[in-house]
Amino acid sequence: MTKKPYTMTVREFKERIADYLNAYPDDTEIYFGAGDLSLYRLKPRHWVDGEPYPRLVQIEFNQIYEVDIDPEQDN
């Protein structure tokens, strides 16, 4: 188990999601957050706090949101 609560190893990630994902057919849709996030990329991180860290991957999401207030209009 990793020491930081906001990180995990690839093995831990695979183990945690494998049971969930194996229960669904391949064409099952997945959404992230409350449906307001989309998977952007997996980005290798080579430096952490100025130190080389060759085995760290950051999973990045885009936030999808709808603007419902026009700041140019009076309320």
PDB file with one MODEL, atoms N, CA, C and O in Angstrom:
MODEL        1
ATOM      1  N   MET A   1       0.846  -1.180   0.000  1.00  0.00           N
ATOM      2  CA  MET A   1       0.000   0.000   0.000  1.00  0.00           C
ATOM      3  C   MET A   1       0.893   1.245   0.000  1.00  0.00           C
ATOM      4  O   MET A   1       1.917   1.279   0.683  1.00  0.00           O
ATOM      5  N   THR A   2       0.511   2.242  -0.751  1.00  0.00           N
ATOM      6  CA  THR A   2       1.303   3.454  -0.811  1.00  0.00           C
ATOM      7  C   THR A   2       1.116   4.275   0.458  1.00  0.00           C
ATOM      8  O   THR A   2       0.167   4.075   1.215  1.00  0.00           O
ATOM      9  N   LYS A   3       2.048   5.207   0.672  1.00  0.00           N
ATOM     10  CA  LYS A   3       2.020   6.012   1.889  1.00  0.00           C
ATOM     11  C   LYS A   3       1.093   7.213   1.769  1.00  0.00           C
ATOM     12  O   LYS A   3       0.536   7.658   2.772  1.00  0.00           O
ATOM     13  N   LYS A   4       0.917   7.747   0.567  1.00  0.00           N
ATOM     14  CA  LYS A   4       0.098   8.934   0.381  1.00  0.00           C
ATOM     15  C   LYS A   4      -1.326   8.514   0.008  1.00  0.00           C
ATOM     16  O   LYS A   4      -1.503   7.637  -0.837  1.00  0.00           O
ATOM     17  N   PRO A   5      -2.343   9.125   0.622  1.00  0.00           N
ATOM     18  CA  PRO A   5      -3.723   8.717   0.320  1.00  0.00           C
ATOM     19  C   PRO A   5      -4.179   9.089  -1.090  1.00  0.00           C
ATOM     20  O   PRO A   5      -5.167   8.540  -1.577  1.00  0.00           O
ATOM     21  N   TYR A   6      -3.491   9.994  -1.744  1.00  0.00           N
ATOM     22  CA  TYR A   6      -3.903  10.445  -3.075  1.00  0.00           C
ATOM     23  C   TYR A   6      -3.082   9.801  -4.188  1.00  0.00           C
ATOM     24  O   TYR A   6      -3.190  10.207  -5.345  1.00  0.00           O
ATOM     25  N   THR A   7      -2.276   8.816  -3.860  1.00  0.00           N
ATOM     26  CA  THR A   7      -1.548   8.058  -4.875  1.00  0.00           C
ATOM     27  C   THR A   7      -1.742   6.564  -4.615  1.00  0.00           C
ATOM     28  O   THR A   7      -2.105   6.153  -3.513  1.00  0.00           O
ATOM     29  N   MET A   8      -1.497   5.770  -5.638  1.00  0.00           N
ATOM     30  CA  MET A   8      -1.492   4.321  -5.511  1.00  0.00           C
ATOM     31  C   MET A   8      -0.632   3.778  -6.641  1.00  0.00           C
ATOM     32  O   MET A   8      -0.376   4.477  -7.622  1.00  0.00           O
ATOM     33  N   THR A   9      -0.198   2.566  -6.510  1.00  0.00           N
ATOM     34  CA  THR A   9       0.584   1.951  -7.577  1.00  0.00           C
ATOM     35  C   THR A   9      -0.359   1.483  -8.683  1.00  0.00           C
ATOM     36  O   THR A   9      -1.568   1.375  -8.473  1.00  0.00           O
ATOM     37  N   VAL A  10       0.196   1.210  -9.852  1.00  0.00           N
ATOM     38  CA  VAL A  10      -0.609   0.684 -10.955  1.00  0.00           C
ATOM     39  C   VAL A  10      -1.231  -0.645 -10.516  1.00  0.00           C
ATOM     40  O   VAL A  10      -2.394  -0.913 -10.819  1.00  0.00           O
ATOM     41  N   ARG A  11      -0.481  -1.458  -9.821  1.00  0.00           N
ATOM     42  CA  ARG A  11      -1.018  -2.731  -9.337  1.00  0.00           C
ATOM     43  C   ARG A  11      -2.233  -2.504  -8.438  1.00  0.00           C
ATOM     44  O   ARG A  11      -3.254  -3.173  -8.598  1.00  0.00           O
ATOM     45  N   GLU A  12      -2.131  -1.558  -7.487  1.00  0.00           N
ATOM     46  CA  GLU A  12      -3.259  -1.259  -6.604  1.00  0.00           C
ATOM     47  C   GLU A  12      -4.461  -0.748  -7.398  1.00  0.00           C
ATOM     48  O   GLU A  12      -5.601  -1.124  -7.124  1.00  0.00           O
ATOM     49  N   PHE A  13      -4.200   0.104  -8.373  1.00  0.00           N
ATOM     50  CA  PHE A  13      -5.275   0.644  -9.207  1.00  0.00           C
ATOM     51  C   PHE A  13      -5.971  -0.481  -9.968  1.00  0.00           C
ATOM     52  O   PHE A  13      -7.200  -0.550  -9.996  1.00  0.00           O
ATOM     53  N   LYS A  14      -5.182  -1.360 -10.583  1.00  0.00           N
ATOM     54  CA  LYS A  14      -5.751  -2.498 -11.316  1.00  0.00           C
ATOM     55  C   LYS A  14      -6.587  -3.391 -10.398  1.00  0.00           C
ATOM     56  O   LYS A  14      -7.686  -3.814 -10.755  1.00  0.00           O
ATOM     57  N   GLU A  15      -6.045  -3.669  -9.208  1.00  0.00           N
ATOM     58  CA  GLU A  15      -6.766  -4.531  -8.277  1.00  0.00           C
ATOM     59  C   GLU A  15      -8.074  -3.898  -7.819  1.00  0.00           C
ATOM     60  O   GLU A  15      -9.085  -4.587  -7.678  1.00  0.00           O
ATOM     61  N   ARG A  16      -8.056  -2.597  -7.588  1.00  0.00           N
ATOM     62  CA  ARG A  16      -9.259  -1.921  -7.087  1.00  0.00           C
ATOM     63  C   ARG A  16     -10.357  -1.840  -8.140  1.00  0.00           C
ATOM     64  O   ARG A  16     -11.538  -1.925  -7.806  1.00  0.00           O
ATOM     65  N   ILE A  17      -9.980  -1.675  -9.413  1.00  0.00           N
ATOM     66  CA  ILE A  17     -11.022  -1.526 -10.428  1.00  0.00           C
ATOM     67  C   ILE A  17     -11.361  -2.823 -11.152  1.00  0.00           C
ATOM     68  O   ILE A  17     -12.416  -2.921 -11.778  1.00  0.00           O
ATOM     69  N   ALA A  18     -10.484  -3.818 -11.075  1.00  0.00           N
ATOM     70  CA  ALA A  18     -10.693  -5.054 -11.834  1.00  0.00           C
ATOM     71  C   ALA A  18     -12.025  -5.718 -11.500  1.00  0.00           C
ATOM     72  O   ALA A  18     -12.774  -6.087 -12.405  1.00  0.00           O
ATOM     73  N   ASP A  19     -12.325  -5.872 -10.232  1.00  0.00           N
ATOM     74  CA  ASP A  19     -13.573  -6.539  -9.843  1.00  0.00           C
ATOM     75  C   ASP A  19     -14.787  -5.764 -10.337  1.00  0.00           C
ATOM     76  O   ASP A  19     -15.778  -6.359 -10.760  1.00  0.00           O
ATOM     77  N   TYR A  20     -14.714  -4.449 -10.284  1.00  0.00           N
ATOM     78  CA  TYR A  20     -15.830  -3.628 -10.762  1.00  0.00           C
ATOM     79  C   TYR A  20     -15.998  -3.767 -12.267  1.00  0.00           C
ATOM     80  O   TYR A  20     -17.099  -4.025 -12.754  1.00  0.00           O
ATOM     81  N   LEU A  21     -14.904  -3.596 -13.002  1.00  0.00           N
ATOM     82  CA  LEU A  21     -14.989  -3.579 -14.456  1.00  0.00           C
ATOM     83  C   LEU A  21     -15.288  -4.946 -15.052  1.00  0.00           C
ATOM     84  O   LEU A  21     -15.997  -5.035 -16.054  1.00  0.00           O
ATOM     85  N   ASN A  22     -14.773  -5.992 -14.468  1.00  0.00           N
ATOM     86  CA  ASN A  22     -15.012  -7.333 -14.999  1.00  0.00           C
ATOM     87  C   ASN A  22     -16.472  -7.743 -14.916  1.00  0.00           C
ATOM     88  O   ASN A  22     -16.888  -8.671 -15.609  1.00  0.00           O
ATOM     89  N   ALA A  23     -17.251  -7.079 -14.094  1.00  0.00           N
ATOM     90  CA  ALA A  23     -18.662  -7.407 -13.941  1.00  0.00           C
ATOM     91  C   ALA A  23     -19.525  -6.825 -15.067  1.00  0.00           C
ATOM     92  O   ALA A  23     -20.709  -7.147 -15.160  1.00  0.00           O
ATOM     93  N   TYR A  24     -18.947  -5.972 -15.920  1.00  0.00           N
ATOM     94  CA  TYR A  24     -19.711  -5.288 -16.965  1.00  0.00           C
ATOM     95  C   TYR A  24     -19.227  -5.684 -18.351  1.00  0.00           C
ATOM     96  O   TYR A  24     -18.047  -5.982 -18.536  1.00  0.00           O
ATOM     97  N   PRO A  25     -20.145  -5.689 -19.339  1.00  0.00           N
ATOM     98  CA  PRO A  25     -19.729  -5.941 -20.717  1.00  0.00           C
ATOM     99  C   PRO A  25     -18.884  -4.785 -21.247  1.00  0.00           C
ATOM    100  O   PRO A  25     -18.937  -3.675 -20.716  1.00  0.00           O
ATOM    101  N   ASP A  26     -18.111  -5.046 -22.288  1.00  0.00           N
ATOM    102  CA  ASP A  26     -17.188  -4.059 -22.844  1.00  0.00           C
ATOM    103  C   ASP A  26     -17.868  -2.801 -23.367  1.00  0.00           C
ATOM    104  O   ASP A  26     -17.233  -1.748 -23.432  1.00  0.00           O
ATOM    105  N   ASP A  27     -19.130  -2.880 -23.737  1.00  0.00           N
ATOM    106  CA  ASP A  27     -19.794  -1.696 -24.296  1.00  0.00           C
ATOM    107  C   ASP A  27     -20.522  -0.858 -23.236  1.00  0.00           C
ATOM    108  O   ASP A  27     -21.262   0.065 -23.577  1.00  0.00           O
ATOM    109  N   THR A  28     -20.313  -1.181 -21.950  1.00  0.00           N
ATOM    110  CA  THR A  28     -20.896  -0.382 -20.870  1.00  0.00           C
ATOM    111  C   THR A  28     -20.213   0.976 -20.828  1.00  0.00           C
ATOM    112  O   THR A  28     -18.986   1.061 -20.889  1.00  0.00           O
ATOM    113  N   GLU A  29     -21.010   2.044 -20.722  1.00  0.00           N
ATOM    114  CA  GLU A  29     -20.449   3.389 -20.677  1.00  0.00           C
ATOM    115  C   GLU A  29     -20.032   3.743 -19.251  1.00  0.00           C
ATOM    116  O   GLU A  29     -20.658   3.313 -18.282  1.00  0.00           O
ATOM    117  N   ILE A  30     -18.970   4.530 -19.142  1.00  0.00           N
ATOM    118  CA  ILE A  30     -18.446   4.988 -17.860  1.00  0.00           C
ATOM    119  C   ILE A  30     -18.453   6.507 -17.873  1.00  0.00           C
ATOM    120  O   ILE A  30     -18.080   7.121 -18.872  1.00  0.00           O
ATOM    121  N   TYR A  31     -18.874   7.117 -16.774  1.00  0.00           N
ATOM    122  CA  TYR A  31     -18.709   8.559 -16.664  1.00  0.00           C
ATOM    123  C   TYR A  31     -18.000   8.873 -15.356  1.00  0.00           C
ATOM    124  O   TYR A  31     -18.050   8.098 -14.401  1.00  0.00           O
ATOM    125  N   PHE A  32     -17.339  10.021 -15.333  1.00  0.00           N
ATOM    126  CA  PHE A  32     -16.493  10.394 -14.210  1.00  0.00           C
ATOM    127  C   PHE A  32     -17.109  11.556 -13.449  1.00  0.00           C
ATOM    128  O   PHE A  32     -17.779  12.410 -14.030  1.00  0.00           O
ATOM    129  N   GLY A  33     -16.876  11.577 -12.151  1.00  0.00           N
ATOM    130  CA  GLY A  33     -17.455  12.622 -11.318  1.00  0.00           C
ATOM    131  C   GLY A  33     -18.966  12.486 -11.332  1.00  0.00           C
ATOM    132  O   GLY A  33     -19.505  11.384 -11.233  1.00  0.00           O
ATOM    133  N   ALA A  34     -19.639  13.613 -11.456  1.00  0.00           N
ATOM    134  CA  ALA A  34     -21.097  13.617 -11.573  1.00  0.00           C
ATOM    135  C   ALA A  34     -21.463  13.734 -13.042  1.00  0.00           C
ATOM    136  O   ALA A  34     -22.496  14.306 -13.388  1.00  0.00           O
ATOM    137  N   GLY A  35     -20.617  13.192 -13.900  1.00  0.00           N
ATOM    138  CA  GLY A  35     -20.827  13.289 -15.337  1.00  0.00           C
ATOM    139  C   GLY A  35     -20.249  14.571 -15.905  1.00  0.00           C
ATOM    140  O   GLY A  35     -20.479  14.894 -17.070  1.00  0.00           O
ATOM    141  N   ASP A  36     -19.496  15.308 -15.085  1.00  0.00           N
ATOM    142  CA  ASP A  36     -18.950  16.583 -15.535  1.00  0.00           C
ATOM    143  C   ASP A  36     -17.439  16.529 -15.784  1.00  0.00           C
ATOM    144  O   ASP A  36     -16.800  17.566 -15.966  1.00  0.00           O
ATOM    145  N   LEU A  37     -16.877  15.330 -15.793  1.00  0.00           N
ATOM    146  CA  LEU A  37     -15.461  15.164 -16.086  1.00  0.00           C
ATOM    147  C   LEU A  37     -15.296  14.249 -17.286  1.00  0.00           C
ATOM    148  O   LEU A  37     -16.090  13.332 -17.496  1.00  0.00           O
ATOM    149  N   SER A  38     -14.255  14.506 -18.074  1.00  0.00           N
ATOM    150  CA  SER A  38     -13.901  13.592 -19.154  1.00  0.00           C
ATOM    151  C   SER A  38     -12.426  13.264 -19.027  1.00  0.00           C
ATOM    152  O   SER A  38     -11.629  14.101 -18.603  1.00  0.00           O
ATOM    153  N   LEU A  39     -12.069  12.052 -19.392  1.00  0.00           N
ATOM    154  CA  LEU A  39     -10.681  11.631 -19.325  1.00  0.00           C
ATOM    155  C   LEU A  39      -9.884  12.405 -20.360  1.00  0.00           C
ATOM    156  O   LEU A  39     -10.220  12.376 -21.544  1.00  0.00           O
ATOM    157  N   TYR A  40      -8.838  13.093 -19.938  1.00  0.00           N
ATOM    158  CA  TYR A  40      -8.008  13.892 -20.832  1.00  0.00           C
ATOM    159  C   TYR A  40      -6.776  13.112 -21.273  1.00  0.00           C
ATOM    160  O   TYR A  40      -6.554  12.917 -22.468  1.00  0.00           O
ATOM    161  N   ARG A  41      -5.978  12.669 -20.313  1.00  0.00           N
ATOM    162  CA  ARG A  41      -4.772  11.924 -20.668  1.00  0.00           C
ATOM    163  C   ARG A  41      -4.134  11.320 -19.419  1.00  0.00           C
ATOM    164  O   ARG A  41      -4.455  11.683 -18.288  1.00  0.00           O
ATOM    165  N   LEU A  42      -3.229  10.395 -19.665  1.00  0.00           N
ATOM    166  CA  LEU A  42      -2.337   9.879 -18.643  1.00  0.00           C
ATOM    167  C   LEU A  42      -0.974  10.465 -18.955  1.00  0.00           C
ATOM    168  O   LEU A  42      -0.447  10.273 -20.051  1.00  0.00           O
ATOM    169  N   LYS A  43      -0.404  11.176 -18.002  1.00  0.00           N
ATOM    170  CA  LYS A  43       0.838  11.902 -18.251  1.00  0.00           C
ATOM    171  C   LYS A  43       1.932  11.396 -17.311  1.00  0.00           C
ATOM    172  O   LYS A  43       1.775  11.437 -16.091  1.00  0.00           O
ATOM    173  N   PRO A  44       3.045  10.918 -17.886  1.00  0.00           N
ATOM    174  CA  PRO A  44       4.149  10.505 -17.020  1.00  0.00           C
ATOM    175  C   PRO A  44       4.759  11.722 -16.329  1.00  0.00           C
ATOM    176  O   PRO A  44       4.974  12.757 -16.959  1.00  0.00           O
ATOM    177  N   ARG A  45       5.031  11.596 -15.059  1.00  0.00           N
ATOM    178  CA  ARG A  45       5.667  12.669 -14.290  1.00  0.00           C
ATOM    179  C   ARG A  45       7.065  12.195 -13.930  1.00  0.00           C
ATOM    180  O   ARG A  45       7.239  11.166 -13.278  1.00  0.00           O
ATOM    181  N   HIS A  46       8.044  12.952 -14.360  1.00  0.00           N
ATOM    182  CA  HIS A  46       9.429  12.527 -14.154  1.00  0.00           C
ATOM    183  C   HIS A  46      10.107  13.221 -12.989  1.00  0.00           C
ATOM    184  O   HIS A  46      11.187  12.806 -12.567  1.00  0.00           O
ATOM    185  N   TRP A  47       9.500  14.262 -12.466  1.00  0.00           N
ATOM    186  CA  TRP A  47      10.102  14.994 -11.352  1.00  0.00           C
ATOM    187  C   TRP A  47       9.042  15.279 -10.302  1.00  0.00           C
ATOM    188  O   TRP A  47       7.943  15.725 -10.631  1.00  0.00           O
ATOM    189  N   VAL A  48       9.361  15.028  -9.058  1.00  0.00           N
ATOM    190  CA  VAL A  48       8.486  15.342  -7.947  1.00  0.00           C
ATOM    191  C   VAL A  48       9.318  16.062  -6.903  1.00  0.00           C
ATOM    192  O   VAL A  48      10.311  15.526  -6.413  1.00  0.00           O
ATOM    193  N   ASP A  49       8.917  17.264  -6.567  1.00  0.00           N
ATOM    194  CA  ASP A  49       9.660  18.077  -5.593  1.00  0.00           C
ATOM    195  C   ASP A  49      11.135  18.194  -5.963  1.00  0.00           C
ATOM    196  O   ASP A  49      12.006  18.147  -5.094  1.00  0.00           O
ATOM    197  N   GLY A  50      11.410  18.347  -7.257  1.00  0.00           N
ATOM    198  CA  GLY A  50      12.780  18.540  -7.722  1.00  0.00           C
ATOM    199  C   GLY A  50      13.618  17.283  -7.794  1.00  0.00           C
ATOM    200  O   GLY A  50      14.805  17.349  -8.115  1.00  0.00           O
ATOM    201  N   GLU A  51      13.027  16.145  -7.502  1.00  0.00           N
ATOM    202  CA  GLU A  51      13.755  14.879  -7.523  1.00  0.00           C
ATOM    203  C   GLU A  51      13.256  14.001  -8.663  1.00  0.00           C
ATOM    204  O   GLU A  51      12.062  14.001  -8.963  1.00  0.00           O
ATOM    205  N   PRO A  52      14.160  13.247  -9.307  1.00  0.00           N
ATOM    206  CA  PRO A  52      13.716  12.348 -10.369  1.00  0.00           C
ATOM    207  C   PRO A  52      12.798  11.265  -9.808  1.00  0.00           C
ATOM    208  O   PRO A  52      13.078  10.675  -8.764  1.00  0.00           O
ATOM    209  N   TYR A  53      11.711  11.018 -10.507  1.00  0.00           N
ATOM    210  CA  TYR A  53      10.734  10.017 -10.086  1.00  0.00           C
ATOM    211  C   TYR A  53      10.198   9.379 -11.354  1.00  0.00           C
ATOM    212  O   TYR A  53       9.130   9.764 -11.830  1.00  0.00           O
ATOM    213  N   PRO A  54      10.916   8.409 -11.913  1.00  0.00           N
ATOM    214  CA  PRO A  54      10.582   7.902 -13.244  1.00  0.00           C
ATOM    215  C   PRO A  54       9.317   7.064 -13.328  1.00  0.00           C
ATOM    216  O   PRO A  54       8.841   6.798 -14.432  1.00  0.00           O
ATOM    217  N   ARG A  55       8.758   6.642 -12.208  1.00  0.00           N
ATOM    218  CA  ARG A  55       7.589   5.760 -12.265  1.00  0.00           C
ATOM    219  C   ARG A  55       6.382   6.410 -11.593  1.00  0.00           C
ATOM    220  O   ARG A  55       5.844   5.890 -10.616  1.00  0.00           O
ATOM    221  N   LEU A  56       5.971   7.544 -12.129  1.00  0.00           N
ATOM    222  CA  LEU A  56       4.787   8.225 -11.617  1.00  0.00           C
ATOM    223  C   LEU A  56       3.952   8.683 -12.792  1.00  0.00           C
ATOM    224  O   LEU A  56       4.464   9.338 -13.699  1.00  0.00           O
ATOM    225  N   VAL A  57       2.674   8.348 -12.788  1.00  0.00           N
ATOM    226  CA  VAL A  57       1.757   8.718 -13.866  1.00  0.00           C
ATOM    227  C   VAL A  57       0.624   9.536 -13.259  1.00  0.00           C
ATOM    228  O   VAL A  57       0.046   9.161 -12.239  1.00  0.00           O
ATOM    229  N   GLN A  58       0.322  10.641 -13.894  1.00  0.00           N
ATOM    230  CA  GLN A  58      -0.781  11.492 -13.458  1.00  0.00           C
ATOM    231  C   GLN A  58      -1.960  11.274 -14.399  1.00  0.00           C
ATOM    232  O   GLN A  58      -1.809  11.383 -15.616  1.00  0.00           O
ATOM    233  N   ILE A  59      -3.135  10.968 -13.844  1.00  0.00           N
ATOM    234  CA  ILE A  59      -4.350  10.836 -14.646  1.00  0.00           C
ATOM    235  C   ILE A  59      -5.034  12.190 -14.617  1.00  0.00           C
ATOM    236  O   ILE A  59      -5.364  12.708 -13.550  1.00  0.00           O
ATOM    237  N   GLU A  60      -5.246  12.762 -15.802  1.00  0.00           N
ATOM    238  CA  GLU A  60      -5.824  14.102 -15.895  1.00  0.00           C
ATOM    239  C   GLU A  60      -7.219  14.046 -16.511  1.00  0.00           C
ATOM    240  O   GLU A  60      -7.491  13.251 -17.411  1.00  0.00           O
ATOM    241  N   PHE A  61      -8.087  14.904 -16.007  1.00  0.00           N
ATOM    242  CA  PHE A  61      -9.457  14.993 -16.482  1.00  0.00           C
ATOM    243  C   PHE A  61      -9.724  16.411 -16.980  1.00  0.00           C
ATOM    244  O   PHE A  61      -9.103  17.369 -16.519  1.00  0.00           O
ATOM    245  N   ASN A  62     -10.645  16.533 -17.916  1.00  0.00           N
ATOM    246  CA  ASN A  62     -11.203  17.820 -18.303  1.00  0.00           C
ATOM    247  C   ASN A  62     -12.501  17.970 -17.540  1.00  0.00           C
ATOM    248  O   ASN A  62     -13.223  16.996 -17.329  1.00  0.00           O
ATOM    249  N   GLN A  63     -12.797  19.193 -17.124  1.00  0.00           N
ATOM    250  CA  GLN A  63     -14.087  19.442 -16.494  1.00  0.00           C
ATOM    251  C   GLN A  63     -15.028  20.010 -17.539  1.00  0.00           C
ATOM    252  O   GLN A  63     -14.725  21.007 -18.194  1.00  0.00           O
ATOM    253  N   ILE A  64     -16.164  19.366 -17.684  1.00  0.00           N
ATOM    254  CA  ILE A  64     -17.170  19.805 -18.640  1.00  0.00           C
ATOM    255  C   ILE A  64     -18.214  20.582 -17.858  1.00  0.00           C
ATOM    256  O   ILE A  64     -18.787  20.070 -16.896  1.00  0.00           O
ATOM    257  N   TYR A  65     -18.453  21.782 -18.259  1.00  0.00           N
ATOM    258  CA  TYR A  65     -19.441  22.572 -17.552  1.00  0.00           C
ATOM    259  C   TYR A  65     -20.206  23.441 -18.542  1.00  0.00           C
ATOM    260  O   TYR A  65     -19.757  23.697 -19.660  1.00  0.00           O
ATOM    261  N   GLU A  66     -21.340  23.871 -18.106  1.00  0.00           N
ATOM    262  CA  GLU A  66     -22.203  24.695 -18.934  1.00  0.00           C
ATOM    263  C   GLU A  66     -22.320  26.073 -18.291  1.00  0.00           C
ATOM    264  O   GLU A  66     -22.664  26.193 -17.115  1.00  0.00           O
ATOM    265  N   VAL A  67     -22.033  27.100 -19.064  1.00  0.00           N
ATOM    266  CA  VAL A  67     -22.146  28.459 -18.554  1.00  0.00           C
ATOM    267  C   VAL A  67     -23.605  28.878 -18.664  1.00  0.00           C
ATOM    268  O   VAL A  67     -24.168  28.931 -19.758  1.00  0.00           O
ATOM    269  N   ASP A  68     -24.206  29.174 -17.521  1.00  0.00           N
ATOM    270  CA  ASP A  68     -25.614  29.555 -17.552  1.00  0.00           C
ATOM    271  C   ASP A  68     -25.846  30.999 -17.098  1.00  0.00           C
ATOM    272  O   ASP A  68     -26.989  31.445 -17.000  1.00  0.00           O
ATOM    273  N   ILE A  69     -24.757  31.728 -16.822  1.00  0.00           N
ATOM    274  CA  ILE A  69     -24.865  33.131 -16.459  1.00  0.00           C
ATOM    275  C   ILE A  69     -23.993  33.931 -17.412  1.00  0.00           C
ATOM    276  O   ILE A  69     -22.812  33.628 -17.577  1.00  0.00           O
ATOM    277  N   ASP A  70     -24.559  34.934 -18.031  1.00  0.00           N
ATOM    278  CA  ASP A  70     -23.807  35.821 -18.907  1.00  0.00           C
ATOM    279  C   ASP A  70     -23.358  37.031 -18.106  1.00  0.00           C
ATOM    280  O   ASP A  70     -24.188  37.851 -17.714  1.00  0.00           O
ATOM    281  N   PRO A  71     -22.051  37.159 -17.853  1.00  0.00           N
ATOM    282  CA  PRO A  71     -21.584  38.287 -17.028  1.00  0.00           C
ATOM    283  C   PRO A  71     -21.821  39.652 -17.687  1.00  0.00           C
ATOM    284  O   PRO A  71     -21.733  40.681 -17.017  1.00  0.00           O
ATOM    285  N   GLU A  72     -22.117  39.670 -18.971  1.00  0.00           N
ATOM    286  CA  GLU A  72     -22.370  40.922 -19.682  1.00  0.00           C
ATOM    287  C   GLU A  72     -23.822  41.381 -19.545  1.00  0.00           C
ATOM    288  O   GLU A  72     -24.144  42.524 -19.871  1.00  0.00           O
ATOM    289  N   GLN A  73     -24.681  40.513 -19.074  1.00  0.00           N
ATOM    290  CA  GLN A  73     -26.111  40.832 -18.951  1.00  0.00           C
ATOM    291  C   GLN A  73     -26.463  41.173 -17.512  1.00  0.00           C
ATOM    292  O   GLN A  73     -25.886  40.619 -16.576  1.00  0.00           O
ATOM    293  N   ASP A  74     -27.414  42.089 -17.339  1.00  0.00           N
ATOM    294  CA  ASP A  74     -27.944  42.381 -16.010  1.00  0.00           C
ATOM    295  C   ASP A  74     -28.833  41.226 -15.578  1.00  0.00           C
ATOM    296  O   ASP A  74     -29.539  40.628 -16.390  1.00  0.00           O
ATOM    297  N   ASN A  75     -28.787  40.927 -14.308  1.00  0.00           N
ATOM    298  CA  ASN A  75     -29.606  39.817 -13.806  1.00  0.00           C
ATOM    299  C   ASN A  75     -31.014  40.227 -13.732  1.00  0.00           C
ATOM    300  O   ASN A  75     -31.867  39.435 -13.333  1.00  0.00           O
TER     301      ASN A  75
ENDMDL
END
